[in-house]
Amino acid sequence: MCGRYTLTTPDLEALARVVQAEISPQLRAEYRPRYNIAPTQPTTIVCEEPEEGRRLELGVWGLHLAGGRPGAQINVRAESAATAPSSREVFARGRCGVLADGFYEWSGPKEHRRPHWFHTPNGRLIVFAGIYTDVRDEQTGEVKRHFAILTTGANQTVGRHHDRMPAIVPRGQLGRWLAPLPRTANMAERTALAHLLGPAPDDMLVETPVSTRVNSPRFDDPTCLEPEPTLIEEVSEAPRRRTK
């Protein structure tokens, strides 16, 4: 699963160049580095539409799926997103990329949860696969874009702490993932897109134990990523188990 993640670069223009997108005025005005992005918060996503082209925009994390579980869903299983009755129409018309440079998982008992940050060794941008829909506020008329992150089985690096991880769009496949499907697209065309997604290669991410400040969404600053020295040795010495 994915319950918190990061996008720490201060350079919005650099992000736009990496994903070859324009920047929406709203995002340009509100963007800032994020160290502890939590559900219900607005953050940076990339979408592609026939009229607008490819743009970086603000999206609110969590969407309501018709016939889905009660409440807003922050994660949707990649394996069934294209076919499940609750998500297949959203998948067909609204796929996005969720910009990130890492995500968190936890270990230990509930009362002593210890966060681990999974990120690329060189700090490169990663793009989670997402689905989105637009929601109009009945009182104000304002339209906000809401999204959920697709998840897949964990690779060996993440599997030590959880059996699921965000589905990362393979490098070079972002255009295919974002491209709008024709209204006549059949189920085979939809599921072919879903087959792009799977566990990231085992050597793509590294793990860094970080500050327990991450446990609270009230904290969102660089100190969230300060290493926990007492956990470094545990991580380096812990045996890696094979995931199914």
TALIN-V798636 format. One record per helix or strand of 3 or more residues. SS is the DSSP state (2 for helix, 1 for strand). FROM is the first residue (numbers start at 1). TO is the last residue. If there is no record, write none. Layout:
ss: {SS SS}
from: {FROM FROM}
to: {TO TO}
This chain:
ss: {1 2 2 1 1 1 1 2 1 1 2 1 1 1 1 2 2 1 2 2 2}
from: {4 12 25 34 42 53 75 88 95 102 110 114 126 143 164 174 187 206 212 222 229}
to: {7 19 30 38 49 61 77 93 100 107 112 119 136 153 166 178 194 210 215 225 237}
